[in-house]
Amino acid sequence: MTTHNAYSPGREEIAATIRSCLLSAIGITMAADLIADDTNLFDVGVDSMNMTDLLLQLEQRFGFTLAPEDLSADLFLRFGNLVSFVESHVLRN
């Protein structure tokens, strides 16, 4: 059995934080609950500029550093992809 000394947020908490960061980065006001696992982030306004802002916010909020090889356009095709990606980085720490 593995025990973690540090607090590890659950998937729903990670998703809620990512939604908050996403809406802040793209600068729009919409109901966060409209962003579902299958939401294409490019469709809600993610572009190359705010993508960088979003990733920086996620690094700061969750305390990990992204390597360039970690990043792919697939991360932004579905919100669920981004949540799973962040979740895997949070759990590694």
C-alpha positions in Angstrom: 0.0 0.0 0.0 1.3 3.4 -1.0 0.8 6.4 1.3 1.3 9.9 0.3 2.5 12.5 2.7 1.4 15.3 0.5 -2.2 16.1 -0.3 -3.3 14.9 -3.7 -6.4 16.5 -5.1 -9.0 14.3 -6.8 -10.0 14.4 -10.4 -13.0 16.6 -9.8 -11.0 19.1 -7.9 -8.3 19.1 -10.6 -11.0 19.6 -13.2 -12.5 22.5 -11.3 -9.2 24.2 -11.0 -8.4 23.7 -14.6 -11.8 25.2 -15.6 -11.0 28.2 -13.5 -7.6 28.7 -15.0 -9.0 28.1 -18.5 -11.7 30.7 -18.2 -9.1 33.2 -16.8 -6.6 32.5 -19.6 -9.1 32.9 -22.4 -10.7 35.9 -20.8 -14.3 34.9 -21.3 -17.2 34.6 -19.0 -19.1 31.4 -19.3 -20.5 28.9 -16.9 -17.7 26.6 -16.0 -20.0 23.6 -16.0 -20.5 24.0 -19.7 -16.9 22.7 -20.1 -17.3 19.0 -20.2 -14.7 16.2 -20.7 -15.5 16.1 -24.4 -15.3 19.9 -24.9 -12.8 20.9 -27.6 -10.7 23.7 -26.0 -10.0 25.3 -29.4 -13.8 25.7 -29.8 -14.1 27.7 -26.6 -11.3 30.1 -27.6 -7.9 28.5 -26.7 -5.2 29.8 -29.0 -1.4 29.8 -28.9 -1.2 32.9 -26.8 -3.6 32.0 -24.1 -2.5 28.3 -24.2 0.8 29.5 -22.8 -0.9 31.5 -20.1 -3.1 28.5 -19.2 -0.1 26.1 -18.9 1.8 28.6 -16.7 -1.2 28.9 -14.4 -1.5 25.1 -14.2 2.2 24.7 -13.4 1.9 27.3 -10.6 -1.4 25.9 -9.2 -0.3 22.3 -9.2 3.4 22.7 -8.6 4.9 20.9 -11.6 7.0 21.9 -14.5 6.1 20.9 -18.0 8.7 19.7 -20.5 8.3 20.7 -24.1 8.0 17.0 -25.1 5.0 16.7 -22.7 2.9 19.1 -24.9 0.8 18.2 -27.9 -2.2 19.6 -29.6 -4.1 16.5 -28.4 -4.1 17.9 -24.9 -6.4 20.7 -26.1 -8.7 18.6 -28.3 -10.7 17.5 -25.3 -10.9 19.0 -21.8 -10.7 15.5 -20.4 -7.3 15.0 -22.1 -6.0 18.0 -20.2 -7.5 16.9 -16.9 -5.9 13.4 -17.3 -2.6 15.0 -18.2 -2.5 17.3 -15.2 -3.8 14.5 -12.9 -0.9 12.3 -14.0 1.6 15.1 -13.2 0.1 15.8 -9.9 0.1 12.2 -8.9 3.8 11.8 -9.8 4.9 14.5 -7.4 
